Amino acid sequence: MEPRPGDNEPHTPGPSIWPVGFAVGIACILAGLVVSRPAVIVGVVIAVVFGALWARDSMRGVVALPVVGFAVLPAFTGQEHKTVDLGMLDNYPQDEWREVKFRMDPNLGYVTRRTVFVRYNGEGQGGPSFTLISNRCVHLGCPVQASGPREDNQRKIVRQVQGAPLEMTPVLPANFSCPCHGGAYDTEGNRVAGPPVRALDRYKYSIIDGRLHLVEVYSVAEVEGEGKNAKIKAYGVQGPGEHVDGLEGWFYPIQPQDLEQ
């Protein structure tokens, strides 16, 4: 029996719907990063199932999976946060506010300049208690101001951080307000008027060798109580205008946790 034409050629897998399903899963993941968390979860399930079936039929699927992992994984992995030295604890009298201007990364210059409102609340259960509120309005990101007297003549530079000035100004806020669109917040950062959808963001902090160190920013739904007795409903950092809790919170993308505000 003579061989038929093509019998000596290598055989390749026949047509399959697995690559199509895998592509749909990846599309859902990428769209979900912009649209909502449920879409990401659905996309991961679809991509894993169809990718496994595709890999079973063809080794080409095995090559595709790591590529997708490298493309998508960075959005879900955190990075270490550098602390910012905000000076000695003596610079913060109890129950007084300081508007502190600093640079998140002095090596990158003025573009990383930030402002935080700092109040020392006294000794708490775990040590010195501080309130550190970001001045970024959670409506559209405008700079929030302390509504009340400010003692500009008492402004001072408490230290140089790698050549960058750390400015500290005493303020007496009755509340915090946004000059752009009328957003207003109380002295714990809770929204009291205007278009903001949540409370002002806050910063985590640590005490190292008697110095206050700012760590990283996080978002807040609301604050119950005041000062060292405050109960904070905290969430991962979200962008301006984005809800962090309730049904609305599911309609916003997952944020990488290395954002610096």
C-alpha positions as CSV (number, residue, x, y, z in Angstrom):
1,M,0.0,0.0,0.0
2,E,1.4,3.3,-1.0
3,P,1.3,6.2,1.5
4,R,-1.2,8.9,0.7
5,P,-0.1,12.5,0.1
6,G,0.5,14.3,3.4
7,D,1.0,11.1,5.5
8,N,4.6,12.0,6.2
9,E,3.8,15.5,7.3
10,P,3.6,16.3,11.1
11,H,0.1,16.3,12.5
12,T,-1.1,19.5,14.2
13,P,-4.1,19.8,16.5
14,G,-7.4,20.4,14.9
15,P,-9.5,23.6,15.2
16,S,-10.5,24.3,18.8
17,I,-12.6,26.8,20.6
18,W,-10.2,26.8,23.6
19,P,-8.1,29.7,22.3
20,V,-11.2,31.8,21.7
21,G,-12.5,31.2,25.2
22,F,-9.1,31.9,26.6
23,A,-9.0,35.2,24.7
24,V,-12.4,36.1,26.0
25,G,-11.2,35.5,29.5
26,I,-8.2,37.8,29.1
27,A,-10.5,40.5,27.6
28,C,-12.8,40.2,30.6
29,I,-9.8,40.6,32.9
30,L,-8.5,43.7,31.2
31,A,-12.0,45.2,30.9
32,G,-12.6,44.4,34.6
33,L,-9.6,46.4,35.6
34,V,-11.4,49.4,34.2
35,V,-15.0,48.5,34.9
36,S,-15.5,46.4,38.1
37,R,-14.2,43.6,40.3
38,P,-16.8,41.0,39.3
39,A,-15.7,41.2,35.7
40,V,-12.1,40.5,36.7
41,I,-13.2,37.4,38.7
42,V,-15.3,36.1,35.8
43,G,-12.4,36.7,33.4
44,V,-9.9,34.9,35.6
45,V,-12.2,31.8,35.8
46,I,-12.8,31.8,32.1
47,A,-9.1,32.2,31.3
48,V,-8.0,29.5,33.7
49,V,-10.5,27.0,32.5
50,F,-10.1,27.6,28.7
51,G,-6.3,28.0,29.1
52,A,-6.0,24.6,30.8
53,L,-8.1,23.0,28.1
54,W,-6.0,24.7,25.4
55,A,-2.8,23.7,27.1
56,R,-4.0,20.1,27.2
57,D,-4.5,20.1,23.5
58,S,-1.5,22.1,22.5
59,M,1.7,23.2,24.2
60,R,1.2,26.7,22.8
61,G,-1.3,27.3,25.6
62,V,1.4,26.7,28.2
63,V,3.5,29.5,26.6
64,A,0.6,31.9,26.7
65,L,-0.2,31.6,30.4
66,P,3.0,33.0,31.8
67,V,2.8,35.9,29.3
68,V,-0.7,36.8,30.7
69,G,0.6,36.4,34.2
70,F,3.3,38.9,33.7
71,A,0.9,41.3,32.0
72,V,-1.9,41.2,34.7
73,L,-0.1,40.3,38.0
74,P,1.5,43.7,38.7
75,A,-1.9,45.3,39.1
76,F,-2.6,42.9,42.0
77,T,0.8,43.0,43.8
78,G,1.8,45.7,46.3
79,Q,5.2,47.3,46.7
80,E,7.0,48.4,49.8
81,H,6.3,52.0,50.8
82,K,9.1,54.4,51.8
83,T,8.5,56.4,54.9
84,V,8.8,60.1,55.1
85,D,10.4,61.7,58.2
86,L,8.1,64.4,59.5
87,G,10.4,65.5,62.3
88,M,10.6,65.1,66.1
89,L,7.4,64.5,68.1
90,D,8.1,67.7,70.0
91,N,7.1,69.7,66.9
92,Y,3.5,68.6,67.4
93,P,1.9,70.0,70.6
94,Q,-1.1,68.0,71.7
95,D,-4.5,68.9,70.2
96,E,-2.9,71.4,67.8
97,W,-2.9,71.2,64.0
98,R,0.1,71.6,61.8
99,E,0.0,71.9,58.0
100,V,3.1,70.1,56.8
101,K,4.5,70.3,53.3
102,F,6.9,67.6,52.3
103,R,8.3,65.8,49.3
104,M,7.3,62.2,48.9
105,D,10.5,61.5,46.9
106,P,13.1,64.3,47.3
107,N,15.2,62.8,44.5
108,L,12.4,63.6,42.0
109,G,12.1,67.2,43.2
110,Y,9.2,69.6,43.6
111,V,6.8,67.5,41.5
112,T,6.4,65.1,44.5
113,R,5.5,67.9,47.0
114,R,2.5,66.9,49.2
115,T,0.6,68.5,52.1
116,V,-0.7,66.7,55.1
117,F,-2.6,68.1,58.1
118,V,-1.2,66.6,61.3
119,R,-2.7,66.7,64.9
120,Y,-1.2,65.0,67.9
121,N,-4.1,63.4,69.9
122,G,-2.1,62.5,73.0
123,E,-1.2,59.0,74.3
124,G,-3.4,56.2,73.0
125,Q,-3.5,52.5,73.9
126,G,-0.7,51.7,71.4
127,G,1.4,54.8,72.0
128,P,1.3,58.3,70.6
129,S,-1.9,58.9,68.6
130,F,-1.8,61.1,65.5
131,T,-4.4,62.2,62.9
132,L,-2.8,62.6,59.5
133,I,-5.3,63.9,56.9
134,S,-4.4,64.3,53.2
135,N,-5.3,67.7,51.6
136,R,-6.4,66.1,48.3
137,C,-10.2,66.6,47.9
138,V,-11.9,63.3,47.2
139,H,-14.2,64.9,44.7
140,L,-11.7,65.8,41.9
141,G,-8.4,66.0,43.6
142,C,-8.1,69.8,44.3
143,P,-6.1,70.9,47.3
144,V,-8.2,71.2,50.4
145,Q,-7.5,74.1,52.8
146,A,-7.9,74.5,56.5
147,S,-10.9,76.8,57.1
148,G,-9.7,79.0,59.9
149,P,-6.8,81.1,61.1
150,R,-3.3,80.2,60.1
151,E,-0.1,81.5,61.7
152,D,2.1,82.0,58.6
153,N,4.5,84.0,60.8
154,Q,5.1,80.9,62.8
155,R,6.0,78.8,59.8
156,K,9.3,77.0,60.1
157,I,11.5,74.4,58.4
158,V,12.0,71.7,61.0
159,R,14.6,69.8,59.0
160,Q,16.0,69.2,55.6
161,V,15.2,65.8,54.1
162,Q,17.9,65.0,51.6
163,G,18.1,68.7,50.7
164,A,14.3,69.1,50.5
165,P,12.5,71.5,52.9
166,L,10.0,70.2,55.4
167,E,7.6,73.2,56.1
168,M,5.4,73.3,59.1
169,T,2.7,75.9,59.7
170,P,0.3,76.1,62.7
171,V,-3.4,76.2,61.6
172,L,-6.7,76.4,63.5
173,P,-9.2,74.7,61.3
174,A,-12.9,74.9,62.1
175,N,-13.2,72.4,59.2
176,F,-11.5,71.7,55.8
177,S,-12.9,73.0,52.6
178,C,-12.2,72.7,48.9
179,P,-12.1,76.0,46.9
180,C,-12.9,74.4,43.6
181,H,-16.4,73.0,44.0
182,G,-17.5,73.7,47.5
183,G,-16.7,70.4,49.2
184,A,-16.5,70.6,53.0
185,Y,-15.2,68.2,55.7
186,D,-15.2,68.3,59.5
187,T,-12.0,68.1,61.5
188,E,-12.0,64.3,61.3
189,G,-12.2,64.5,57.5
190,N,-15.9,63.5,57.2
191,R,-17.8,65.0,54.3
192,V,-20.3,67.6,55.6
193,A,-21.2,69.4,52.3
194,G,-20.7,69.5,48.6
195,P,-20.0,66.8,46.0
196,P,-17.4,64.5,47.7
197,V,-18.5,60.9,48.0
198,R,-16.5,60.0,51.1
199,A,-14.2,61.2,53.8
200,L,-10.8,62.6,53.2
201,D,-7.9,60.2,52.7
202,R,-5.5,59.6,55.6
203,Y,-1.9,58.5,56.1
204,K,-0.6,55.6,58.1
205,Y,2.3,56.5,60.4
206,S,4.9,55.0,62.6
207,I,7.1,56.3,65.4
208,I,10.8,55.7,64.9
209,D,13.4,56.9,67.4
210,G,11.1,59.7,68.7
211,R,10.3,60.9,65.2
212,L,7.0,60.8,63.3
213,H,7.2,58.9,60.0
214,L,4.5,59.1,57.4
215,V,4.0,55.7,55.7
216,E,1.3,55.4,53.1
217,V,-2.1,56.8,52.1
218,Y,-5.4,55.0,52.5
219,S,-9.0,55.9,51.7
220,V,-11.8,56.3,54.4
221,A,-15.5,55.9,54.1
222,E,-16.2,57.7,57.4
223,V,-14.9,58.4,60.8
224,E,-16.9,57.8,64.0
225,G,-15.6,59.6,67.1
226,E,-12.7,62.0,67.4
227,G,-8.9,61.9,67.9
228,K,-7.4,58.9,69.6
229,N,-11.0,57.5,70.1
230,A,-11.9,57.7,66.4
231,K,-13.1,54.5,64.7
232,I,-12.0,54.7,61.0
233,K,-13.7,52.7,58.2
234,A,-10.5,52.3,56.2
235,Y,-10.1,50.9,52.6
236,G,-7.3,50.6,50.1
237,V,-6.5,53.9,48.4
238,Q,-9.0,54.9,45.7
239,G,-9.1,57.8,43.2
240,P,-11.1,61.0,43.5
241,G,-14.8,60.6,43.0
242,E,-14.8,56.8,43.7
243,H,-16.9,55.2,46.4
244,V,-15.2,52.8,48.7
245,D,-18.2,51.0,50.4
246,G,-21.8,50.1,49.7
247,L,-23.1,49.0,46.3
248,E,-21.4,51.9,44.5
249,G,-18.0,50.6,45.6
250,W,-18.3,47.6,43.3
251,F,-18.5,49.8,40.2
252,Y,-15.0,51.1,40.4
253,P,-11.7,49.4,39.3
254,I,-9.3,47.7,41.6
255,Q,-6.5,50.1,42.4
256,P,-2.8,49.1,42.5
257,Q,-1.7,49.6,46.1
258,D,1.5,51.4,45.4
259,L,-0.2,54.8,44.5
260,E,1.4,57.7,46.3
261,Q,-1.0,60.6,47.1
